[in-house]
Amino acid sequence: MNDKVEIGQIELEIKLKTISSNEHKIQYCLSEMKDAISDGKTEFKKFWEIKHVCLNLFKEQIPSIARQNLWNEYIEISKEMKNLRDILDEHTAFAIEQIELVIQALEEDLLKNDALLDTIKEIEIPEILISLEEKKAYFLKTQKELTLFNSFAARINSLRKEIIKTNMRIKNKNGFLNRLSKIGDEIFPKRKALIQDLSNEFLDSVTNFVNKFDLKNQTYFDLKEHIKTLQSIAKEFTLNTQAFTESRIMLSECWDKVKIAEKEYKKEKFKFKKNIDDTMVKINALKEIVDGNPLDPKIEEEETDILNYMRSIELRKSDVLYLKSKIRWAKSKIYEEAQIEKIKIIEDKKLQVQKKKDEITSLQDAIKSLITKKDFSIDQLEEEKKIIEEKIKDLNLESIQTLLIEKDLKELDFVIEEKKDSLLLNEDDISTFKRVFNNKQTRKKNLKNYQDFIKKELAGSNLDIEKAMIFRDIVNSQTKKIRLLEESINDLEDKIIELESK
C-alpha cells in the first residue's frame, strides 16, 4: 500500500514538472482531488497527498483573480471531502453496530447449543438403506450436530468476509476478528472431528455393502435403488472429500456390475421365453376348466401337472414366481367365494363400529340432557350417572372415545358438585361457608391439575388432528369451569369475611 502511494507521488511530481504555470499545476491537482472522491471512489490517501501538494502550490506566484477562483474551488472540494468522510463514518458506525449485534447473537447461540440442537430437523434415511440400519441412530445424531455446526461455520465465514471488506479502524476490525476466532475455536475443531468420524463410519458402511453385494439374491431394481439412495444420502451427509470420493467410486463400480448383469439377463430372458409360453398354454387351459366349474375335481390334477412340468424345464427364479402368479390368476374364480365371505366379515365389522358410535352418541346426549335438568335432585343425577358409567364399561371404548365421554362426564360432575354446594349454602352458617369454600378450592386445584395434564399431552408431537382438537376443547372447558369456580370462591370469601365481622 505504501509503495503504491509512493509511486503515485512520484507520478504526480513528474506530471507537475511537465506543467509550466503554477495556475495550471493547481488546476491539475484540483482535478485529481475530484477524481479521488468521485464515482464512488474513496481514495483518501491519494486525496490527502495531492491536497498537501496543492496547498504548497498556493504559496507560489499566481495571479490574484486566478488564485481566488482556484482557492474557492479548493475549499469546495475540501468541504465535499469532509461531507463524504462524515457519511462514510456514519456508514461505518452503523456497520460496526450491526456486526456487533451479529457477533453477540453468535456468542449467545453458542451458549445455548443444546437448545438449538433440539430445533434442528433430522434428515431422513430411507428404509431401503439396510446397509445403514445398524448405525442409523448414530448417523442421524451426528449429522444433526453437524447441521448446527455447519450453520455456525457459515455464519462465521460470512461475517469474517463482511468485517474484512467493511471500512473501519484496524483496532475495531482486529477486535471483531479476534472474537470470531474465539467462536471458531469452539466450533471448527469439534466440527472437523465429527466430519472425520461420520466419514469413517459412512465409508465403513459402504464398504460392508460392497463386500456383501450379491447379484443373485436381490433384484437388479432393488440393488440400483440402494446404490442411488446411498449416493444421494452421501450428498446430505457432511463428509470429507476422501470419504465422498471413495464411496462414490465403490458405488459406481457396483452400479456397473448391475448394468452388465442386466444386459446378460435380457439375453437369457429371450432364451427362456419359449418355456414360459409353453407353460402359459397349460395355465390358460386350467383357467378354462376353473371358469367352467370352480368345483371340478380335475382342477387339482391339472395344477399338479403344470407344476411338475415347470420343474422339468429350465426356468429362472423370477420366471417361476411369474408363472405361479398366473396359476393363481387362472384359479381366481375359486377365490371369489372366499372373497365374498371376507367382504361380509368386513361389512359386519363396520356395522358393529357404527353401532358402537351410535351408542356413544346416545350416552353423550344422555349426559348433556342430565346437565340441563335443573329440576333433578343430586341423588337422581348421581343415579343416572352411575347407570351411564355401567354402560360405558360394557362398550370397551378406544382412547379417543373415552376422552369424549370423560369430557362430558366431568361437565356433569361439575354440575352435581355445584348443586351440592348450593344446598349447603342455604344454611347461614359460617362453618358451612368455610367447608364449601375449601371444597371449591380443592375442586379448582383438581381441575387445574387435569388441565395441566391435558396441556402437556397437547404439547406432545404424537397427536393426530382429531385428538388435538378434543384436547383443546377439554382445555377450554376446564378454563371456563376454573373461571366460574374462581368467581364463586371470591364471592364466598367476601361472604365469610362479612359473617366473621358480625
Secondary structure, 3 states (H helix, E strand, C coil): CHHHHHHHHHHHHHHHHCCCCHHHHHHHHHHHHHHHCCCCCCCHHHHHHHHHHHHHHCCCCCCHHHHHHHHHHHHHHHHHHHHHHHHHHHHHHHHHHHHHHHHHHHHHHHHCHHHHHHHCCCCCCCCCCHHHHHHHHHHHHHHHHHHHHHHHHHHHHHHHHHHHHCCCCHHHHHHHHHHHHHHHHHHHHHHHHHHHHHHHHHHHHHHHHHHCCCCCCCCHHHHHHHHHHHHHHHHHCCCCHHHHHHHHHHHHHHHHHHHHHHHHHHHHHHHHHHHHHHHHHHHHHHHHHHHHCCCCCHHHHHHHHHHHHHHHCCCCHHHHHHHHHHHHHHCHHHHHHHHHHHHHHHHHHHHHHHHHHHHHHHHHHHHHHHHHCCCCCHHHHHHHHHHHHHHHHHHCCCHHHHHHHHHHHHHHHHHHHHHHHHHHCCCCCHHHHHHHHHHHHHHHHHHHHHHHHHHHHHHCCCCCHHHHHHHHHHHHHHHHHHHHHHHHHHHHHHHHHHHHHC
